[in-house]
Amino acid sequence: MRDIKTPIPLLPPDLKKVETTAILRKEAKARATLAELKGFAPTIPNQNILINAIALQEAKESSAIENIVTTQDELYKNLTIKSSAMDSSAKEVINYREAVYKGCDIIKMRRLISVSDVIKIQETIIKNNAGIRKLPGTSLVNSATNEIVYTPPQDYRELCYLLDNFCTYLNDDEDSLWKMAVLHYQFETIHPFYDGNGRTGRILNILYLLLKKHIDTPILYLSSYIIKNKSEYYTLLQEVRETNVWENWCFFILEGIEETAKQTLEKVKSIKDLLELTLEKVKEHCPKIYSKELVEIIFENPYSKIDFVVNKLDINRKTASKYLKELEENNFLSPLRVGKEIIYINSHLMEMLKK
């Protein structure tokens, strides 16, 4: 494909433009904060508690950027019911979480991300196999003014060429955090799919952090930061397209990593404190049914049901029902009837996750 001409500069970028003094100073701060989060997270032995809570929140926030809106409660409730009964917004958010998990599995298995992997992640989000755009006519439009803001490449061969270059750079030995900013810009500028580009790009951010071992579990996401700074995010993306000046964009993403790592660390600490307190209180008030595994179930699944307890503890339904009922009677869980089934809510954890 060497004969293909593209107006989008190939990666890597000019190091003089991305390794400025300001960027390198911000890189050092972001790395330090991220390392603190990475070091603290394993103090919660059951990592599924963190992954389930934080990955689902990210799925909600990332989908909200695309105007797919649902609530934390609706999401957890939908996770306990049959997929056919889910509302459409919850389905899209849960598809996003599934795509995150698929990407994490790819990293664990192969320690690299290929173009076909990127396509699989997008397909999991969108639930179709349209793949890379083949037809012209795609443009990014300002929803308020209907003005065309940016027209990405239209030629299929050019898109494949750019994606191949993107993945080659993603997988090379450079592991800086500013590189994540460069990759995110490049992917959103290539805009290779008819739909799901933003969500796929945000998942690639977390996969990059895992691939380069900045974190060990998928618990650091930028979507809430992007929502809070949405106007600046799109302005800076366009600034790089028009000027090929990277400093403001890289600084913005590094600031997002640092800020989000601090917030995530506080959330992880809060979850750990609540888990330890709940373990103590269940042991005190419900000694006959107490087990560490039982308490972890209601943290892994803030909306729990009998089947979860049956499967996890390998006990019969009658015993599982008794356990959940006793936790309810001692105010560790709140019941909610959904159709013919009762769901048990860890209200203390839900309140914490909503903050």
Buried (B, 14 or more C-beta within 10 A) or exposed (E): EEEEEBEBEEBBBEEEBBBBEEBBEBBEBBBEBBEEBBEBBEEBEBBBBBBBBBBBBBBBBBBBBBEBEBEBBBBBBBBBBEEEEBEEBBBBBBBBBBBBEBBBEBBEEEEEBBBEBBBBBBBBBBEEEBBBBEEEEBEBEEEEEEEEBBEBBBBBEBBBBBBEBBBBBBBEEEBBBBBBBBBBBBBBBBBBBBBBBBBBBBBBBBBBBBBBEBBEBBBBBBBBBBEEBEEEBBEBBBBBBEEEEBBBBBBBBBBBBBBBBBBBBEBBEBBBEBBEEBBEBBEEBBEEBBBEEBBBBBBBBBBBBBEBBBEBBEBEEEBBBBBBBBBBEBEBBBEBEBEEEBBBBBBBBBEBBEE
